[in-house]
Amino acid sequence: MKKIGFIPLRKGSKGIVGKNKRKMVGRPLFTWVLGEAIFSDLDCVYVYTDDQDVIDFINNEYHWTNKVKALLRSEESASDTASTEFAMLEFSEFINYDFDVFCLLQATSPFTKKDDINACLDKLNDDYDSVLTVVNTHRFTWNEDGTPANYNINNRPRRQDFDGLLVENGAVYITTKEALKESKNRVSNNIALVKMPEESMHEIDSESDWTIVEQLLINRQKEAKESRQITHLVLDVDGVFTDGTITYTKDGEHTKSFDMRDGMGLEILRQFNVKIMIMTSENSELVSKRMEKLKIENTYLGVKDKYTLLKNILIQENISINNVAYLGDDVNDLTNICSVGWSLAPNNATDVVKQYADVVLSKNSGAGAIREACQFIMNYNKRF
């Protein structure tokens, strides 16, 4: 049974300009649900968009998996008036309905986890034709005529005694091919429900919505942390190994400065069986040469979605993210900073990173910050 994911993206956005590509906790918004879809039980995930930048991003970023495909949608299906169902059917016809199960995932629902997707897929196996995600809200609702819709005003129930209402959160919709062909709708016939946390009800239609959702995501990531022995240290490069500046020659070539003491710190740390990995958004030959000199084999260059790549590496090595320490300095490190077992930031890191890092080092980047981080990890690991 072939199960595909479908993430429709439009370049235009009325409420928040460029919403789908804008960085939410340091990652493009759409990558939150895309990353979870990659690690779910879906066989393939299609991003259907009219934005060539998104297509290029996906082709460059997710070369380590064959599950993700980006397709250019028509202008008609990407218009303000076109429905999601129109895009679903256009896409389905384009691939000749080459699927058994169709899973619609909304990019504006960053709280969606792989477990939510898998729970919906499991429900479909219980003789349902469609599944959608809902939230159990305990709000009291009213009719326009001033009468209560879901409770007795003379016997107001306590929250723990109140069943509440099940409300669509717009995150996941799954249907069989047969049901989609027949109804031309995202859900139809015999429909099952899967509950998601109440926080997933938040929609992102304004700047204030964005701020609320981003803070909730940060809190969720940080609350999942556990104290475990550090077995892996992942480092950014610019603003960590270097002071963040680049020196250009008259011929346009540039140079970077590295602190030799940092290299010694990493060498010592490896003697204590801590694996070193480099993860940087820049694709630099200078960086490659420096890491080769330091004998760091696990060097990943040109990485924009650092969190999804890190999760894939950890799955391959069968270790927990709580066994990882991460040293970064800027917003593109933020999700990893909020998620790993221990996160560290140089003293001259950006304010937002220092706000959420577990440890702010006393040394600046390119001036002993890495050496200090190595010493912290060695001291911390002594308790294990």
GULUM-793634 format. One line per 5 residues: their letters; for each residue x, y, z of C-alpha. Coordinates in nm, 3 decimals, always signed. Layout:
A = X/Y/Z ~ ...
END
This chain:
MKKIG = +0.000/+0.000/+0.000 ~ +0.158/+0.327/-0.116 ~ +0.111/+0.615/+0.130 ~ +0.203/+0.964/+0.013 ~ +0.220/+1.298/+0.190
FIPLR = +0.113/+1.620/+0.020 ~ +0.221/+1.966/+0.140 ~ +0.072/+2.250/-0.069 ~ +0.259/+2.582/-0.056 ~ +0.172/+2.913/-0.217
KGSKG = +0.423/+3.191/-0.277 ~ +0.168/+3.459/-0.200 ~ +0.052/+3.527/+0.155 ~ -0.181/+3.807/+0.257 ~ -0.146/+3.812/+0.635
IVGKN = +0.229/+3.746/+0.670 ~ +0.442/+3.806/+0.363 ~ +0.652/+3.502/+0.267 ~ +0.508/+3.308/+0.560 ~ +0.594/+2.956/+0.442
KRKMV = +0.965/+3.039/+0.395 ~ +1.003/+3.267/+0.695 ~ +1.219/+3.127/+0.975 ~ +1.024/+2.986/+1.267 ~ +1.271/+2.911/+1.551
GRPLF = +1.546/+2.945/+1.290 ~ +1.391/+2.710/+1.028 ~ +1.163/+2.785/+0.731 ~ +0.808/+2.733/+0.857 ~ +0.724/+2.455/+0.610
TWVLG = +1.022/+2.244/+0.720 ~ +0.863/+2.176/+1.059 ~ +0.594/+1.953/+0.911 ~ +0.814/+1.833/+0.622 ~ +1.079/+1.705/+0.861
EAIFS = +0.821/+1.511/+1.064 ~ +0.671/+1.368/+0.745 ~ +1.014/+1.240/+0.638 ~ +1.046/+1.037/+0.958 ~ +0.685/+0.916/+0.955
DLDCV = +0.547/+0.597/+0.797 ~ +0.465/+0.781/+0.475 ~ +0.644/+0.635/+0.172 ~ +0.689/+0.963/-0.014 ~ +0.626/+1.332/+0.058
YVYTD = +0.545/+1.582/-0.217 ~ +0.579/+1.958/-0.174 ~ +0.350/+2.119/-0.431 ~ +0.441/+2.485/-0.481 ~ +0.457/+2.776/-0.723
DQDVI = +0.777/+2.901/-0.559 ~ +1.094/+2.799/-0.746 ~ +1.307/+2.903/-0.446 ~ +1.130/+2.638/-0.235 ~ +1.186/+2.375/-0.504
DFINN = +1.557/+2.462/-0.523 ~ +1.582/+2.456/-0.142 ~ +1.430/+2.108/-0.124 ~ +1.646/+1.970/-0.404 ~ +1.960/+2.101/-0.235
EYHWT = +1.871/+2.030/+0.126 ~ +1.721/+1.681/+0.134 ~ +1.959/+1.493/-0.093 ~ +2.018/+1.244/+0.191 ~ +1.666/+1.101/+0.155
NKVKA = +1.467/+0.978/-0.145 ~ +1.133/+1.043/+0.028 ~ +1.098/+1.412/-0.063 ~ +0.995/+1.545/-0.403 ~ +0.912/+1.902/-0.505
LLRSE = +0.674/+1.976/-0.791 ~ +0.575/+2.304/-0.954 ~ +0.201/+2.368/-0.929 ~ -0.002/+2.564/-1.180 ~ -0.078/+2.933/-1.140
ESASD = -0.447/+2.847/-1.131 ~ -0.412/+2.612/-0.834 ~ -0.194/+2.868/-0.652 ~ -0.440/+3.157/-0.689 ~ -0.617/+3.321/-0.394
TASTE = -0.948/+3.169/-0.499 ~ -0.837/+2.811/-0.563 ~ -0.931/+2.558/-0.295 ~ -0.694/+2.307/-0.140 ~ -0.908/+2.034/-0.296
FAMLE = -0.844/+2.184/-0.639 ~ -0.469/+2.153/-0.582 ~ -0.509/+1.799/-0.444 ~ -0.700/+1.682/-0.750 ~ -0.472/+1.861/-0.996
FSEFI = -0.170/+1.697/-0.833 ~ -0.336/+1.355/-0.817 ~ -0.416/+1.365/-1.187 ~ -0.061/+1.477/-1.265 ~ +0.084/+1.167/-1.100
NYDFD = -0.200/+0.948/-1.236 ~ -0.331/+0.872/-0.885 ~ -0.018/+0.669/-0.813 ~ -0.100/+0.612/-0.447 ~ -0.334/+0.417/-0.222
VFCLL = -0.342/+0.664/+0.069 ~ -0.331/+1.044/+0.039 ~ -0.216/+1.249/+0.339 ~ -0.271/+1.626/+0.327 ~ -0.033/+1.810/+0.562
QATSP = -0.061/+2.182/+0.630 ~ +0.265/+2.379/+0.645 ~ +0.105/+2.629/+0.882 ~ +0.067/+2.357/+1.147 ~ +0.423/+2.331/+1.287
FTKKD = +0.305/+2.136/+1.594 ~ +0.240/+1.825/+1.380 ~ +0.463/+1.535/+1.486 ~ +0.540/+1.211/+1.307 ~ +0.340/+1.032/+1.577
DINAC = +0.030/+1.232/+1.477 ~ +0.075/+1.132/+1.114 ~ +0.132/+0.767/+1.205 ~ -0.172/+0.765/+1.435 ~ -0.386/+0.883/+1.144
LDKLN = -0.241/+0.617/+0.914 ~ -0.312/+0.351/+1.176 ~ -0.673/+0.467/+1.208 ~ -0.721/+0.434/+0.834 ~ -0.633/+0.067/+0.866
DDYDS = -0.935/+0.018/+1.096 ~ -1.179/+0.018/+0.802 ~ -1.214/+0.396/+0.783 ~ -1.214/+0.588/+0.455 ~ -1.073/+0.913/+0.595
VLTVV = -0.906/+1.052/+0.906 ~ -0.856/+1.405/+1.033 ~ -0.690/+1.560/+1.338 ~ -0.887/+1.748/+1.601 ~ -0.835/+1.922/+1.933
NTHRF = -1.048/+1.864/+2.240 ~ -1.129/+2.216/+2.355 ~ -1.307/+2.290/+2.682 ~ -1.439/+2.628/+2.575 ~ -1.803/+2.709/+2.636
TWNED = -1.972/+2.810/+2.310 ~ -2.280/+3.021/+2.244 ~ -2.539/+3.071/+1.971 ~ -2.606/+3.412/+1.820 ~ -2.945/+3.425/+1.990
GTPAN = -2.776/+3.433/+2.331 ~ -2.831/+3.070/+2.421 ~ -2.550/+2.835/+2.527 ~ -2.455/+2.578/+2.264 ~ -2.273/+2.314/+2.466
YNINN = -2.357/+2.348/+2.838 ~ -2.629/+2.431/+3.090 ~ -2.577/+2.778/+3.238 ~ -2.759/+2.668/+3.555 ~ -2.525/+2.374/+3.602
RPRRQ = -2.187/+2.501/+3.485 ~ -1.954/+2.199/+3.474 ~ -1.599/+2.192/+3.605 ~ -1.332/+2.151/+3.339 ~ -1.245/+1.800/+3.455
DFDGL = -1.612/+1.698/+3.428 ~ -1.671/+1.863/+3.089 ~ -1.635/+1.664/+2.767 ~ -1.591/+1.984/+2.567 ~ -1.589/+1.999/+2.189
LVENG = -1.380/+1.836/+1.917 ~ -1.259/+2.103/+1.675 ~ -1.058/+2.060/+1.352 ~ -0.706/+2.195/+1.390 ~ -0.630/+2.181/+1.017
AVYIT = -0.310/+1.980/+1.058 ~ -0.355/+1.633/+0.904 ~ -0.617/+1.492/+0.667 ~ -0.592/+1.140/+0.526 ~ -0.810/+0.966/+0.270
TKEAL = -0.803/+0.658/+0.053 ~ -0.764/+0.699/-0.322 ~ -1.110/+0.557/-0.382 ~ -1.276/+0.801/-0.140 ~ -1.089/+1.097/-0.289
KESKN = -1.188/+1.003/-0.643 ~ -1.550/+0.960/-0.544 ~ -1.599/+1.265/-0.321 ~ -1.327/+1.495/-0.455 ~ -1.284/+1.604/-0.093
RVSNN = -1.008/+1.572/+0.164 ~ -1.232/+1.360/+0.389 ~ -1.548/+1.163/+0.314 ~ -1.760/+0.856/+0.393 ~ -1.654/+0.678/+0.715
IALVK = -1.436/+0.933/+0.899 ~ -1.212/+0.877/+1.203 ~ -1.069/+1.138/+1.439 ~ -0.723/+1.165/+1.597 ~ -0.667/+1.406/+1.883
MPEES = -0.371/+1.643/+1.898 ~ -0.261/+1.875/+2.183 ~ -0.464/+2.190/+2.238 ~ -0.167/+2.412/+2.143 ~ -0.198/+2.283/+1.784
MHEID = -0.519/+2.488/+1.747 ~ -0.319/+2.810/+1.705 ~ -0.338/+2.953/+1.354 ~ -0.071/+3.177/+1.203 ~ -0.250/+3.468/+1.041
SESDW = -0.082/+3.768/+1.204 ~ +0.247/+3.878/+1.359 ~ +0.108/+3.822/+1.708 ~ +0.007/+3.466/+1.608 ~ +0.361/+3.408/+1.484
TIVEQ = +0.514/+3.523/+1.813 ~ +0.284/+3.299/+2.019 ~ +0.339/+2.988/+1.806 ~ +0.717/+3.038/+1.798 ~ +0.735/+3.064/+2.177
LLINR = +0.516/+2.755/+2.220 ~ +0.745/+2.558/+1.987 ~ +1.053/+2.671/+2.179 ~ +0.890/+2.567/+2.506 ~ +0.793/+2.227/+2.362
QKEAK = +1.146/+2.155/+2.243 ~ +1.308/+2.263/+2.570 ~ +1.063/+2.069/+2.788 ~ +1.159/+1.744/+2.610 ~ +1.524/+1.773/+2.720
ESRQI = +1.672/+1.509/+2.951 ~ +2.009/+1.497/+3.125 ~ +2.221/+1.220/+2.974 ~ +2.586/+1.158/+2.905 ~ +2.716/+1.361/+2.612
THLVL = +2.840/+1.130/+2.338 ~ +2.832/+1.376/+2.046 ~ +2.930/+1.741/+2.007 ~ +2.792/+1.927/+1.704 ~ +2.941/+2.265/+1.614
DVDGV = +2.857/+2.547/+1.378 ~ +3.159/+2.716/+1.213 ~ +3.123/+3.089/+1.149 ~ +3.073/+3.261/+1.482 ~ +3.193/+2.948/+1.667
FTDGT = +3.529/+2.841/+1.524 ~ +3.578/+3.195/+1.391 ~ +3.485/+3.539/+1.520 ~ +3.232/+3.565/+1.238 ~ +3.432/+3.800/+1.020
ITYTK = +3.572/+3.731/+0.671 ~ +3.881/+3.900/+0.528 ~ +3.887/+3.956/+0.151 ~ +4.196/+3.999/-0.065 ~ +4.214/+4.227/-0.368
DGEHT = +4.146/+3.922/-0.586 ~ +3.820/+3.850/-0.407 ~ +3.946/+3.551/-0.211 ~ +3.867/+3.540/+0.158 ~ +4.033/+3.407/+0.468
KSFDM = +3.916/+3.293/+0.811 ~ +4.103/+3.283/+1.142 ~ +4.090/+2.977/+1.368 ~ +4.208/+2.942/+1.728 ~ +4.462/+2.661/+1.767
RDGMG = +4.350/+2.605/+2.129 ~ +4.005/+2.513/+2.005 ~ +4.153/+2.240/+1.788 ~ +4.344/+2.100/+2.085 ~ +4.026/+2.102/+2.296
LEILR = +3.843/+1.894/+2.034 ~ +4.135/+1.651/+2.011 ~ +4.131/+1.601/+2.388 ~ +3.751/+1.561/+2.390 ~ +3.772/+1.283/+2.131
QFNVK = +4.009/+1.097/+2.361 ~ +3.713/+1.078/+2.600 ~ +3.504/+0.909/+2.325 ~ +3.296/+1.213/+2.234 ~ +3.225/+1.219/+1.860
IMIMT = +3.271/+1.557/+1.687 ~ +3.045/+1.673/+1.404 ~ +3.045/+1.997/+1.206 ~ +2.722/+2.141/+1.066 ~ +2.736/+2.473/+0.881
SENSE = +2.513/+2.653/+0.634 ~ +2.818/+2.771/+0.439 ~ +2.969/+2.554/+0.167 ~ +3.330/+2.659/+0.211 ~ +3.650/+2.497/+0.085
LVSKR = +3.838/+2.679/+0.363 ~ +3.619/+2.513/+0.624 ~ +3.658/+2.176/+0.457 ~ +4.038/+2.210/+0.465 ~ +4.040/+2.316/+0.831
MEKLK = +3.822/+2.021/+0.936 ~ +4.040/+1.787/+0.735 ~ +4.341/+1.923/+0.927 ~ +4.156/+1.860/+1.254 ~ +4.069/+1.506/+1.133
IENTY = +3.697/+1.569/+1.176 ~ +3.536/+1.333/+0.925 ~ +3.171/+1.414/+0.998 ~ +3.158/+1.755/+0.834 ~ +2.830/+1.870/+0.677
LGVKD = +2.854/+2.180/+0.459 ~ +2.577/+2.392/+0.307 ~ +2.309/+2.277/+0.555 ~ +2.004/+2.502/+0.594 ~ +1.770/+2.268/+0.784
KYTLL = +2.015/+2.160/+1.054 ~ +1.753/+2.009/+1.282 ~ +1.614/+1.759/+1.030 ~ +1.963/+1.652/+0.921 ~ +2.068/+1.608/+1.284
KNILI = +1.761/+1.393/+1.354 ~ +1.841/+1.174/+1.055 ~ +2.202/+1.127/+1.169 ~ +2.087/+1.035/+1.519 ~ +1.839/+0.781/+1.383
QENIS = +2.112/+0.624/+1.170 ~ +2.343/+0.601/+1.472 ~ +2.062/+0.496/+1.708 ~ +2.130/+0.760/+1.973 ~ +1.910/+1.009/+2.153
INNVA = +1.917/+1.381/+2.087 ~ +1.967/+1.412/+2.463 ~ +2.316/+1.262/+2.420 ~ +2.412/+1.556/+2.199 ~ +2.572/+1.887/+2.287
YLGDD = +2.542/+2.169/+2.035 ~ +2.749/+2.486/+2.005 ~ +2.601/+2.760/+1.788 ~ +2.573/+3.136/+1.770 ~ +2.293/+3.251/+1.540
VNDLT = +1.926/+3.206/+1.459 ~ +1.978/+2.916/+1.214 ~ +2.111/+2.717/+1.512 ~ +1.812/+2.797/+1.730 ~ +1.604/+2.479/+1.692
NICSV = +1.905/+2.263/+1.773 ~ +1.993/+2.493/+2.062 ~ +1.644/+2.440/+2.204 ~ +1.634/+2.064/+2.140 ~ +1.964/+1.891/+2.226
GWSLA = +2.061/+1.758/+2.568 ~ +2.302/+2.049/+2.628 ~ +2.331/+2.365/+2.420 ~ +2.613/+2.615/+2.447 ~ +2.673/+2.959/+2.298
PNNAT = +2.986/+3.177/+2.273 ~ +2.978/+3.495/+2.479 ~ +2.943/+3.703/+2.162 ~ +2.656/+3.496/+2.015 ~ +2.336/+3.669/+1.909
DVVKQ = +2.102/+3.766/+2.190 ~ +1.826/+3.525/+2.086 ~ +2.064/+3.228/+2.099 ~ +2.208/+3.331/+2.436 ~ +1.851/+3.366/+2.565
YADVV = +1.772/+2.999/+2.500 ~ +2.111/+2.827/+2.529 ~ +2.166/+2.615/+2.840 ~ +2.517/+2.756/+2.885 ~ +2.657/+3.092/+2.775
LSKNS = +3.035/+3.057/+2.770 ~ +3.269/+3.323/+2.906 ~ +3.488/+3.315/+2.593 ~ +3.406/+3.466/+2.254 ~ +3.395/+3.271/+1.931
GAGAI = +3.735/+3.226/+1.769 ~ +3.893/+3.310/+2.105 ~ +3.865/+2.996/+2.314 ~ +3.488/+2.934/+2.323 ~ +3.523/+2.582/+2.181
REACQ = +3.803/+2.496/+2.424 ~ +3.582/+2.613/+2.713 ~ +3.290/+2.408/+2.579 ~ +3.510/+2.098/+2.560 ~ +3.613/+2.145/+2.922
FIMNY = +3.250/+2.185/+3.026 ~ +3.155/+1.859/+2.853 ~ +3.445/+1.667/+3.012 ~ +3.351/+1.795/+3.356 ~ +2.983/+1.724/+3.301
NKRF = +3.042/+1.368/+3.176 ~ +3.230/+1.281/+3.497 ~ +2.896/+1.231/+3.672 ~ +2.828/+0.937/+3.439
END
